[in-house]
Amino acid sequence: MPLDPVIQHVACALLAIVFASAAWHKLRDLLAFELALDAYALLPSPLVRPFAWTLPLLESLAAVTLVLTPTRTAGGVLAIALLALVTGAVVVNLLRGRTDVGCGCGGIEDEQTLSWALVARNALLALGGLAAFAPTSPRALTWLDHVSVAGGALALFLVVALANQLIANQPRLARLRVRTA
Amino acid sequence: MAVAIAALWVVDIALAIAVFALARQIGVLYERVAPMGALMLDEGPKVGERAPSFKLDALDGSTVGIGQPSQHGELVFFVSPTCPVCKKLIPVLRSIAHAERDWLRVILASDGDEARQRAFYEKAGLADFPYVLSTELGMTFKVAKLPYAVLLDESGTVRAKGLINSREQLESLFTAKELGVESIQQYLQKA
């Protein structure tokens, strides 16, 4: 069954906002991101800096290509590839048992440490990225549809921010529980 | 119908903002009610014992003595560029260094790649503090988790130590010293 175009627009707009904000926070404080990246202990030292510069640029590119309808499919591929890459880095460190590493995701998530919740969040975002490839039913959009796209994308972005905050709260709550037990 | 849908979106977004704000406030609360007193890991030189003494070169080229009898006590604060909480505590350290400047010197300690340490040192504006790099120092005090602090008095005796996650926990080291107990946890347990 083809997807309603509004759903696709909402999913792509949401991912575009998520990527744009991630890129913005990294570019604003590149050194902090470099240090965070180094803490992942995945890249040899000389590669950390070039990668720290490249990632936010690719994220910005994903945001732009997702918004523009003609490049949407390419944007979807890039978005899912980026999510897979960063989630892979998180998973490797989780499997190593390193949960006290800062996420380095930037912004509100700055206080997040690595956890499986991050992996789940990224998986859900990637699911949204799949909407970029789905066939859509051809129908003309009315002004109300545009309101729904804007409203839906904004509301979902707030939900993502909420999820991030709750993930960041988790280790603090865990610390409280241990001490009072 | 159209007006109703538009109105629903407005309400929806308003609610999402409200829930997000609540979650954020809960996060702040968790941080503020974090347990009083630094968690002490029972390893390394014990409270009341003389600390092994060190003479180390700081990043700014000066020589720093740790654990040697002198005019002032020392707060050795173990940090790392990769520890998110450390960065948050720098302003707290600054205010403590200022408030206790009559008798205390705050020394930052870390180890590892010097180029990266220097980048962190400059970026975080740590020039006010002596910053030493020594793996041996961390090993001697058995620092396993960061940020970790050790408070030494004028004679080089360990007066308090522990894992520090907040201003309150850092201050608890000084309270422990004043009360003459090993840690605030121990004090609370006795009470």
Boltz contact constraints between the chains, C-beta under 6 A:
constraints:
  - contact:
      token1: [A, 31]
      token2: [B, 123]
      max_distance: 6.0
  - contact:
      token1: [A, 35]
      token2: [B, 81]
      max_distance: 6.0
  - contact:
      token1: [A, 35]
      token2: [B, 82]
      max_distance: 6.0
  - contact:
      token1: [A, 39]
      token2: [B, 82]
      max_distance: 6.0
  - contact:
      token1: [A, 102]
      token2: [B, 84]
      max_distance: 6.0
  - contact:
      token1: [A, 144]
      token2: [B, 2]
      max_distance: 6.0
  - contact:
      token1: [A, 147]
      token2: [B, 6]
      max_distance: 6.0
  - contact:
      token1: [A, 151]
      token2: [B, 9]
      max_distance: 6.0
  - contact:
      token1: [A, 154]
      token2: [B, 13]
      max_distance: 6.0
  - contact:
      token1: [A, 155]
      token2: [B, 12]
      max_distance: 6.0
  - contact:
      token1: [A, 155]
      token2: [B, 13]
      max_distance: 6.0
  - contact:
      token1: [A, 155]
      token2: [B, 16]
      max_distance: 6.0
  - contact:
      token1: [A, 158]
      token2: [B, 16]
      max_distance: 6.0
  - contact:
      token1: [A, 158]
      token2: [B, 20]
      max_distance: 6.0
  - contact:
      token1: [A, 161]
      token2: [B, 20]
      max_distance: 6.0
  - contact:
      token1: [A, 162]
      token2: [B, 19]
      max_distance: 6.0
  - contact:
      token1: [A, 162]
      token2: [B, 20]
      max_distance: 6.0
  - contact:
      token1: [A, 162]
      token2: [B, 23]
      max_distance: 6.0
  - contact:
      token1: [A, 165]
      token2: [B, 23]
      max_distance: 6.0
  - contact:
      token1: [A, 165]
      token2: [B, 24]
      max_distance: 6.0
  - contact:
      token1: [A, 165]
      token2: [B, 27]
      max_distance: 6.0
  - contact:
      token1: [A, 166]
      token2: [B, 23]
      max_distance: 6.0
  - contact:
      token1: [A, 169]
      token2: [B, 27]
      max_distance: 6.0
  - contact:
      token1: [A, 169]
      token2: [B, 30]
      max_distance: 6.0
  - contact:
      token1: [A, 172]
      token2: [B, 30]
      max_distance: 6.0
  - contact:
      token1: [A, 172]
      token2: [B, 31]
      max_distance: 6.0
  - contact:
      token1: [A, 173]
      token2: [B, 30]
      max_distance: 6.0
  - contact:
      token1: [A, 179]
      token2: [B, 35]
      max_distance: 6.0
